Amino acid sequence: MSEGSGQNWGRPGDQYGDQPGDKPFPQPPAAPSWDQPPGGQPGYGQQPGQPSYDQPQPGQPQYGQPQYGQPSYGEPQYGQPQYGQSPPGQPQYGQDPGQQPWTPQAPAYQPPPYGQQNPWGAPPPGYGVPTVDYASWGSRALALILDTIFAFLVFVPGLVVIIAAAAGAENEDEVSGALVALGVLLLLAGLVVILWNQGWRQGSVGWSWGKQIMKIKLVRAADARPPGGWVGIGRLFLRSVLGNVTFGVYTLLTYLWPLWDERNQSLDDKMLSTLVVRAR
């Protein structure tokens, strides 16, 4: 072929020696891809008319999508436990087979203090402050009579000594001062015994000798416990002072008041918030 034939046999795109009207150097066709077969031809190992593996058939879900009526990945089926939960009726992970599952418990019933009304109504059976049995007027009266007898008995030794000192002397100048002093000391000792029995002892342990024999007890109205020794002494002092000031009217009223009181309280009990109940 001559040099003036008009074709360029150089490199593609080489413009040296090109003449007007020359055609560009023809490019070779691209090689077919294994993943993309030529149009209209089936892929490797695929029969004509058979769908590709990467393309779903008509009516079938694509890869990674759940079928109709099937749960998606990570969602439990209907009636099946979720991940990390045991089937119904079987113990949880880390729980003994014989151990019952923990269930929250209702708080225990807290009864109100003794003597106070329950704002939530009546407590259920078996709960609440135990009921007290108020002492009857007759048992209180007998206990008072017994305490009076004991008080008289503790004064007897002092009175006997003083009477003996006065009877042994022919006149007032011959009265033995030593016997009189001894009698006075015995009377003072009897007074201390009375204050201890009807005052301090009755307040600290709940009963005097007379109440102990009658099996009744002095308690606080708030918690049914002994009111204390000083309360017992104050109760005895209050009754004695008000009785002397009113010439016995207060003493009579406080002795008779439990007859019509709903809790069998005397006037002393109402002022000091105490009760007299049967001992258990």
C-alpha positions, 0 to 999 in steps of 0.5 A: 500500500502506498503512502498516499492511500489515506489510511493511518496505520499508526497508534490509535489517536495518533494524528501524525500523518492524518489526511483530510477525510481519513477515518479513525482507527477502529476500536476493538469490541469490549470483552464480555463480563462473566456477571453480565452476559451479552443481551439476550443470552443466558448466563453461565450454566443457565438454560434458556428461559430459566431465571437468574440466581440473582433475580427472584422469580415472579411472586417470590420475595427478594433475598433478605426480605421475609415471605408473606406471613413470616416474621422478619429477622430478629422478630419472634414468631407468634407464640414463640418467646423473644430472644433471652426469654425462656418458653412459658413453664420453664425456669429462666436462665440462671434460676433453679428448676424448683425455685419459684419466680420472684413476685412483688409482695404487698406491704405489710399492714401497719396498725395505728397506735393504741387509742388512735382511730384507724383512718383507713377503716377497720383492719383485716382480721388478725391485725390491729391493736389487741383489744383490752378488757377494762376492769370493772367497777367492782374489781377496782373498788375491792382493790381500793379497799385492800390498799386502804387495809394495807395502809392502815396495817403499816401505820399500826406499829407506830401507833402502838408504840406511841400509845404504849409510851403514853399509857406507861406514864402517870403524867405528861412529864413522865412520857418516854420521849424515846418511845414517842420518837420511835413511834413517829419514825414508824409512822413516817416509814408507813407513809413511805410504804404507802407512797411506794405501793399506791404511787411509784409501784402502781405506776412503774409495774402497773399495780399496787398490792390491792390491784395485784390481788384483784388482777387488774392493772394501770396502763397508758391509754396510748400503748397499754403499757405502765405509765411510769413511777412518777405518773403513779405518784402524781395520780395519788397526789392529785387525788389526795389534794383535790379530795381535801380541797373539795372536802371529799366531793372530788374523791366521791366523784372519781370513785363513782365515775367508772360506773357510767364511763364508756372505758371505766375511767375515773377522773384521775384516769381522764386527766392523766390518760390512763386506763385500768384493765384486766391483767393477762 
